[in-house]
Amino acid sequence: MGKLVLVGLGVVAAAVGAVQAARSVSTSQGGWAGLSEGVRAFAADVRAGAAEREEELRIALGVDTGTLDEATARDLLENPTAPRRGLHAG
């Protein structure tokens, strides 16, 4: 269910982006130059959001606080339902 929601959000984001791009090209004096600047700004926003989310996940998993080592955290992400020793839900 969660993946379906993410796919839906991606489709909506792509549609909104396409509409905004079309409006940008048709209404801006810069034409394609304005569009390419908008795409660059959007890509920068996506990179910033991804970095922020990665930081949140590292904190949530305890990687940055020393609660979990990086290999254990990576295993949790790759195999979230696998049985483990020494990890307790809390």
SVG drawing of the C-alpha trace seen along z (x, -y; Angstrom):
<svg xmlns="http://www.w3.org/2000/svg" viewBox="-2 -38 31 52">
<polyline fill="none" stroke="black" stroke-width="0.4" points="0.0,0.0 2.8,-2.4 4.5,-1.9 1.3,-2.6 1.0,-5.9 4.5,-6.8 3.9,-6.0 0.8,-8.1 2.6,-11.0 5.3,-10.7 2.7,-10.8 1.1,-13.9 4.5,-15.6 5.3,-14.8 2.0,-16.2 2.4,-19.4 5.9,-19.8 4.9,-19.3 2.1,-21.9 4.4,-24.4 7.1,-23.8 4.5,-24.4 3.4,-27.6 6.9,-28.7 7.8,-28.3 4.7,-29.9 4.6,-32.9 8.3,-33.7 10.4,-35.9 13.3,-33.6 11.5,-30.7 13.7,-27.6 16.3,-29.3 13.7,-30.0 12.6,-26.4 16.1,-25.1 16.7,-27.4 13.5,-26.1 14.6,-22.5 17.9,-23.2 16.1,-24.9 13.8,-21.9 16.7,-19.4 18.5,-21.4 15.3,-21.3 15.0,-17.5 18.7,-17.0 18.2,-19.1 15.1,-17.2 16.8,-13.8 19.8,-14.9 17.4,-16.1 15.5,-12.8 18.8,-10.8 19.8,-12.7 16.4,-12.0 16.8,-8.3 20.4,-8.2 19.2,-9.8 16.1,-7.5 18.3,-4.4 20.9,-5.6 23.8,-5.6 25.0,-9.1 24.5,-8.6 26.5,-5.4 23.4,-3.3 23.9,-1.2 26.9,-0.7 26.5,-1.4 26.5,2.2 23.6,3.1 21.7,0.0 22.2,0.9 21.0,4.5 17.9,3.1 17.1,1.1 17.8,3.9 16.1,6.7 13.7,5.0 11.8,8.2 14.8,10.5 15.3,11.9 18.1,10.3 20.0,10.8 20.7,8.0 18.1,5.6 15.0,5.0 12.0,2.9 11.7,0.1"/>
</svg>
